[in-house]
Structure formats: structure tokens, C-alpha cells
Amino acid sequence: EITPRELHLLCRRLRERKLHVEDWLIDLYQERLYLKRSIELIDLYTKPKYKWNWEDKAPDPTKILDEKFFIKMRMNRNMGVCLPEKEVYSIMMAMRVLADNIVVAKATFWGKIFGIIRDYYIVECEVEPAELERMKAEEEERKNQEKLKEEEERLEKERLEKEEQEKLAKEEKLRKEREKRERRR
């Protein structure tokens, strides 16, 4: 709990800081430091997409984030036409997971749909032809497996029905024989 004296000292320090700030772009610098830390954290949760070449000492240029991307995002956010940073990171992570699970040639974020229960994000992907053929083959195999399973279930059902009918026929035959015996008596 903050005492009134501590609150007064805190307000005083804040006022002094506002009056004596020489670098008016300090917020921009602080945000960039925050974003660099966030990028480092993202790397902890994702597996590397390329092998490091120790001779070059440089990462794959297609995998490097654009340095000006975050400045552009901040400008757009200040104008009110951009998603919050938390959502941008979530979308970026989801797109990385999508690219890890399916071999994607190109992925484009299109927008956000506001739903009643939850929000939905639209990402368009172009799948590489080899991956598309593999996915089609897997789908065909899955459909064939389902057809085989349905056929087996149908045959099993027919067999059980046939056995049930045979059992009923035997019972009926036994019943008729009993009736004949009783009539003879």
C-alpha cells in the first residue's frame, strides 16, 4: 500500500522527469527495446527454421524480420488502423505454426472478423504443389479407409441379422414341432 507521502514523492519525480527530458523520442526507443525483447522471447518458443551457417555468421535473409515493420505498425496503430501488438504477435506465431505443420509457399493475413463468442482471423495460404498432392493422397487414403470400415460394419450387421433370422427360424421350427407333438397327444 502506498502512503500519501510516497505518492507525493512519486508524482514529484514524474513531474521532474517530464520537465527535464532531453530526448523527446524516448518512448520510441523504449518501445523498440521492448519489441527486441519480445522477438527474443518469440525465438524461445519456436524452433529454428534454418540451419545456421557458421562461415557466414548471418541468418537467412528471408527469415529476418523487417526492422521498419514495427515502426510502421506503431504509426498505423497511432492512426487507429492497426491491430494491437499482442494480437500481431499472436497472429505471427499462429502463421509460423501453420507454416511448420503444412509446407506453405505463401501466407497472407487478410483481416479480423469480430464474433459474438470469439474473434476470427483470416489467413490466406498458398500450398506448394508437392504438399498439395501429398494432402490429396492422404485424403483419398482416409476416404478409402472410411469406405472399408463402413463396408465391414455393413457386412457385420448383415451377418448378425442373418444369424438372428436363422435363430428365429430354428425357434419357430421348434415351436411348430412342439405344437405337432401336443396335437398328437
N, C-alpha and C positions, 0 to 999 in steps of 0.2 A: 504494500500500500504506500502510495506517495504522500508525503506530508506537504502541507501548504508551502513550507519553506523550500523544500526540494523542487516543487512545481514552479515556484517563483524563480529559482536559480536556473532551472531548465529553460523557462521562457526567456530569461535574460540572455542565456548563451545562444539560443536560437536567433534572437534579435541581433546580437552582436555578429553572429555568423552571416546573417543576411546583409548587414551593413558593410562588412569587411571582405566579402567575397570578391576576389580579383578576377577569377576565371568564371565568367557568366555561363560558360558551356559545361560546367561541372556535371550537370545532370546527364548530358550526353555521354561524357566519359564514364560516369558511374554505370550508366545503362550498358555501355559496351563491355565493361568489366563483368557485369552481371551476366551478359549474354555469353561471354567467353567461358565463364564458369559453367553455365548451363550446357554449352556444347561439350565441355569436358565430361559432364555428368551423363550426357546422352551417349557418349562413346563407351561409358562403363556398362551400359545396358544393352548395347548392340555388338554383335560380333563383327570383326573387320570384314570388309567387302573386297579387299585386295591384299595381295602379299607385298610386304614391304621390300623394296629393292635397296639393299644396304649400300650399293655403289652410288646410286643417285642421291640418296638421303632426302628424297622428296616423295610425297604421296602421289597417287594417281590424280591428274588434274581434273578428270571427270567426276571424281568423288569429293572434291573440295567444295565447301560452302562458299558462296559469294559473300565477300566482306561487306559489300554495299547493300546486300539484301536486307539486313537488319535496320539499316538507316532508312531504306525505302519503306520498310514495314512500319517504322516509327512515324514517318511522315504521313503515311496513309492512315495509321491509327489516330494521329492527331487530327486529321481531317474527318475522321469518323467513318471511313470506308474500308476498314480492315478488321480482321478477327483479333481478339486478344492474343498475347504471346503464348499463354498457356494452351490455347486451342491450336495455335500454329504448331507448337512443339508436338502436341498430341497427334495432329494430322501428319506431321513429318515422320513421327515414329510409326504410325499405322501404315504409311506408304512404304517405309523401309521393311516392315514385317511382311507386307504384301509382296514386295519385290523379292524377299527371301523365300517365301513359300511358293510363288509362281514366277517363272522366268518372264519378266516383263520387259518389253522393248522400250516402252514409253508410258509414263503415268502423268496425268494432268489433273490438278484439283480444280473442280468447277464451281463449287459453292456449298452452301449450307441450307438445309431445309429445317425450319423450326416446327417441331411436332408438339403434340399435347403432352405425351409421356416423355419423349426424349427427342433430341435433335439428330438430324441425319446429315452426313457429309457425302458429297458426290465426288468420286474419283473415277476418271476415265482411264482405262489401261489398254494398251496395245500389246497383245501377247505375241511372242516370237513364233514363227510358223512351226518350228520343230516342237515347241512346247504345246502348241495348239493341236498338232497331230497326236502327240502323246496323250493329251487330255481327252481327245475324241476316242482314242483306242481304249482308254480306261473306262470311259462312259459306256462304250459298246460292251466291254467285258462285264461291267456292272449290270447292264440290262440283260445280257445273256445269263448271268448268274441268277438274276431275279426270275427270268423265264423258266430256267431249270428248277428253281425252288418251287415256283408256282405249279409246274408240271408234276413234280414229285408230290406236292401236297394234294393235287387233284387225284393222282393215281392212288395215293394212300387213302384218300376219302372214298374213292370208288371201291377199293379193296375192302375197307371197313363196311361200306354199305352192302357189298356183295356177301360178306360174311354174315352180316346181320340178317339179310334176306334168307340165306341158307339156314341160319339158326331158326328163324321164324318158320321156314318151310318144314324143318325137322319137327319143331314143336307142334305145328299144325298136323303133320302126318301122324305123330304120336297121339295127339288128341283124337284124331279120327279113328285110329286103331283101337283106342280105349272105348270110344263110343260103340264101335262094332262089337267089341267083346261084351260090353254091357248089354247090348241088344240081344246077343246070342243067349245070354243067361236068362 
